[in-house]
Amino acid sequence: MSRRYLALIPLALAIGLIATGCGSDSSGETTAPTVSIPAVTSPVPTATTAVPTTTGTTATAKGGTTFNPNEPDSETNDIPPKQGSPEEAFEEQCKQQGTCG
């Protein structure tokens, strides 16, 4: 036998050992375990929120516009900023330049 064949014997044995480890698992468990899912008997309740009623409290700004201080500031309820605040300076600049709606 030549040296080449002697070198192939350990390689063939290693491949054979690896191939025997690739067999199927014979643990006896062939199917997935059963899982029970509870049946839904009623729909998920929805949360109902009541719209709070306001007493209609309004205040008048120095520009003559009215607003409700209990409601959030929006286009329809424009609450004026506090005197000397950065927000007031911004609104004054907008009025002077005519860039704000």
Beta strands, then each sheet from edge to edge (+ up, - down):
strand 1: 59-60
strand 2: 66-67
sheet 1: 1+ 2-
end
